């Protein structure tokens, strides 16, 4: 069984993940989002956006 995976890529994250790498690494990548704002601490910087992304990821599983 593969684990459903969702990625929310914040632009100011110090270690961004490449979509090409994620597609090879995660067999069940069902959501990939590149956001316009936020960074390494999205819960502090963009809490509403983080909650939206988290809810959407779990809603689709």
Backbone as JSON Lines, residues from 0, in Angstrom:
{"i":0,"aa":"X","n":[0.84,-1.2,0.0],"ca":[0.0,0.0,0.0],"c":[0.88,1.25,0.0]}
{"i":1,"aa":"X","n":[0.47,2.24,-0.74],"ca":[1.21,3.5,-0.76],"c":[0.44,4.54,0.04]}
{"i":2,"aa":"X","n":[1.17,5.44,0.64],"ca":[0.59,6.49,1.48],"c":[0.16,7.66,0.59]}
{"i":3,"aa":"X","n":[-1.09,8.11,0.7],"ca":[-1.5,9.29,-0.05],"c":[-0.67,10.5,0.42]}
{"i":4,"aa":"X","n":[-0.16,11.26,-0.52],"ca":[0.72,12.38,-0.19],"c":[0.23,13.65,-0.86]}
{"i":5,"aa":"X","n":[0.26,14.74,-0.09],"ca":[-0.06,16.06,-0.61],"c":[1.07,17.0,-0.24]}
{"i":6,"aa":"X","n":[1.46,17.87,-1.16],"ca":[2.55,18.81,-0.93],"c":[2.03,20.22,-1.15]}
{"i":7,"aa":"X","n":[2.28,21.09,-0.17],"ca":[2.01,22.52,-0.3],"c":[3.36,23.22,-0.26]}
{"i":8,"aa":"X","n":[3.78,23.71,-1.4],"ca":[5.11,24.31,-1.55],"c":[5.01,25.81,-1.31]}
{"i":9,"aa":"X","n":[5.56,26.26,-0.18],"ca":[5.57,27.69,0.14],"c":[6.82,28.32,-0.48]}
{"i":10,"aa":"X","n":[6.7,29.5,-1.09],"ca":[7.81,30.07,-1.84],"c":[9.05,30.43,-1.02]}
{"i":11,"aa":"X","n":[8.89,30.77,0.25],"ca":[10.04,31.17,1.06],"c":[10.58,30.01,1.89]}
{"i":12,"aa":"X","n":[10.15,28.79,1.59],"ca":[10.68,27.64,2.3],"c":[12.16,27.48,1.95]}
{"i":13,"aa":"X","n":[13.03,27.31,2.95],"ca":[14.46,27.24,2.66],"c":[14.89,25.97,1.92]}
{"i":14,"aa":"X","n":[14.06,24.91,1.93],"ca":[14.39,23.67,1.24],"c":[13.25,23.27,0.33]}
{"i":15,"aa":"X","n":[13.12,23.93,-0.81],"ca":[12.0,23.6,-1.7],"c":[12.17,22.2,-2.3]}
{"i":16,"aa":"X","n":[11.06,21.59,-2.6],"ca":[11.03,20.27,-3.21],"c":[10.66,20.41,-4.67]}
{"i":17,"aa":"X","n":[11.38,19.73,-5.52],"ca":[11.07,19.76,-6.95],"c":[9.95,18.78,-7.25]}
{"i":18,"aa":"X","n":[9.01,19.19,-8.05],"ca":[7.89,18.34,-8.42],"c":[8.38,17.05,-9.07]}
{"i":19,"aa":"X","n":[9.35,17.14,-9.94],"ca":[9.89,15.96,-10.62],"c":[10.41,14.93,-9.6]}
{"i":20,"aa":"X","n":[11.11,15.42,-8.57],"ca":[11.62,14.53,-7.53],"c":[10.46,13.9,-6.74]}
{"i":21,"aa":"X","n":[9.48,14.72,-6.37],"ca":[8.35,14.25,-5.57],"c":[7.55,13.19,-6.33]}
{"i":22,"aa":"X","n":[7.39,13.37,-7.62],"ca":[6.65,12.39,-8.43],"c":[7.35,11.04,-8.45]}
{"i":23,"aa":"X","n":[8.68,11.05,-8.43],"ca":[9.42,9.79,-8.41],"c":[9.42,9.17,-7.01]}
{"i":24,"aa":"X","n":[9.47,10.0,-5.98],"ca":[9.6,9.53,-4.6],"c":[8.28,9.03,-4.02]}
{"i":25,"aa":"X","n":[7.19,9.72,-4.28],"ca":[5.89,9.38,-3.71],"c":[5.0,8.76,-4.77]}
{"i":26,"aa":"X","n":[4.65,7.52,-4.57],"ca":[3.86,6.78,-5.56],"c":[2.41,7.25,-5.63]}
{"i":27,"aa":"X","n":[1.92,7.86,-4.56],"ca":[0.52,8.29,-4.52],"c":[0.44,9.79,-4.24]}
{"i":28,"aa":"X","n":[1.13,10.58,-5.05],"ca":[1.12,12.04,-4.92],"c":[-0.18,12.54,-5.54]}
{"i":29,"aa":"X","n":[-1.14,12.85,-4.69],"ca":[-2.46,13.21,-5.21],"c":[-2.72,14.71,-5.21]}
{"i":30,"aa":"X","n":[-1.83,15.48,-4.6],"ca":[-2.03,16.94,-4.6],"c":[-0.68,17.63,-4.52]}
{"i":31,"aa":"X","n":[-0.47,18.59,-5.42],"ca":[0.75,19.41,-5.44],"c":[0.3,20.85,-5.61]}
{"i":32,"aa":"X","n":[0.65,21.7,-4.65],"ca":[0.25,23.11,-4.72],"c":[1.47,23.99,-4.5]}
{"i":33,"aa":"X","n":[1.7,24.93,-5.42],"ca":[2.75,25.94,-5.25],"c":[2.05,27.24,-4.87]}
{"i":34,"aa":"X","n":[2.26,27.65,-3.64],"ca":[1.56,28.81,-3.09],"c":[2.31,30.11,-3.38]}
{"i":35,"aa":"X","n":[1.61,31.22,-3.29],"ca":[2.18,32.52,-3.63],"c":[2.84,33.23,-2.45]}
{"i":36,"aa":"X","n":[2.52,32.79,-1.23],"ca":[3.1,33.47,-0.06],"c":[3.3,32.46,1.06]}
{"i":37,"aa":"X","n":[4.15,32.83,2.01],"ca":[4.44,31.95,3.13],"c":[5.85,31.41,3.05]}
{"i":38,"aa":"X","n":[6.27,30.77,4.11],"ca":[7.64,30.28,4.13],"c":[7.8,29.08,5.04]}
{"i":39,"aa":"X","n":[8.92,29.04,5.72],"ca":[9.29,27.9,6.54],"c":[8.35,27.68,7.73]}
{"i":40,"aa":"X","n":[7.72,28.73,8.21],"ca":[6.79,28.64,9.33],"c":[5.39,29.06,8.89]}
{"i":41,"aa":"X","n":[4.75,28.28,8.03],"ca":[3.46,28.71,7.48],"c":[2.37,28.85,8.54]}
{"i":42,"aa":"X","n":[2.45,28.1,9.63],"ca":[1.46,28.21,10.7],"c":[1.47,29.58,11.36]}
{"i":43,"aa":"X","n":[2.61,30.23,11.35],"ca":[2.74,31.58,11.9],"c":[2.55,32.65,10.83]}
{"i":44,"aa":"X","n":[3.03,32.37,9.63],"ca":[3.02,33.38,8.57],"c":[1.7,33.44,7.8]}
{"i":45,"aa":"X","n":[1.13,32.28,7.49],"ca":[-0.09,32.2,6.69],"c":[-1.01,31.12,7.27]}
{"i":46,"aa":"X","n":[-1.49,31.29,8.51],"ca":[-2.27,30.21,9.14],"c":[-3.54,29.83,8.38]}
{"i":47,"aa":"X","n":[-4.25,30.79,7.83],"ca":[-5.48,30.47,7.1],"c":[-5.19,29.63,5.85]}
{"i":48,"aa":"X","n":[-4.13,29.98,5.17],"ca":[-3.73,29.24,3.97],"c":[-3.29,27.82,4.34]}
{"i":49,"aa":"X","n":[-2.55,27.68,5.42],"ca":[-2.11,26.36,5.86],"c":[-3.31,25.49,6.24]}
{"i":50,"aa":"X","n":[-4.26,26.04,6.96],"ca":[-5.46,25.28,7.34],"c":[-6.24,24.87,6.1]}
{"i":51,"aa":"X","n":[-6.4,25.77,5.15],"ca":[-7.1,25.44,3.91],"c":[-6.43,24.28,3.19]}
{"i":52,"aa":"X","n":[-5.11,24.36,3.04],"ca":[-4.37,23.32,2.33],"c":[-4.46,21.98,3.06]}
{"i":53,"aa":"X","n":[-4.35,22.0,4.38],"ca":[-4.43,20.77,5.17],"c":[-5.81,20.14,5.06]}
{"i":54,"aa":"X","n":[-6.84,20.94,5.18],"ca":[-8.2,20.41,5.06],"c":[-8.46,19.84,3.68]}
{"i":55,"aa":"X","n":[-8.0,20.55,2.67],"ca":[-8.22,20.08,1.3],"c":[-7.48,18.77,1.05]}
{"i":56,"aa":"X","n":[-6.28,18.64,1.57],"ca":[-5.5,17.42,1.39],"c":[-6.21,16.23,2.03]}
{"i":57,"aa":"X","n":[-6.7,16.39,3.25],"ca":[-7.36,15.28,3.93],"c":[-8.77,15.01,3.36]}
{"i":58,"aa":"X","n":[-9.41,16.04,2.86],"ca":[-10.75,15.88,2.3],"c":[-10.71,14.99,1.07]}
{"i":59,"aa":"X","n":[-9.66,15.05,0.3],"ca":[-9.59,14.28,-0.94],"c":[-9.1,12.85,-0.74]}
{"i":60,"aa":"X","n":[-8.68,12.5,0.46],"ca":[-8.17,11.15,0.71],"c":[-9.3,10.21,1.05]}
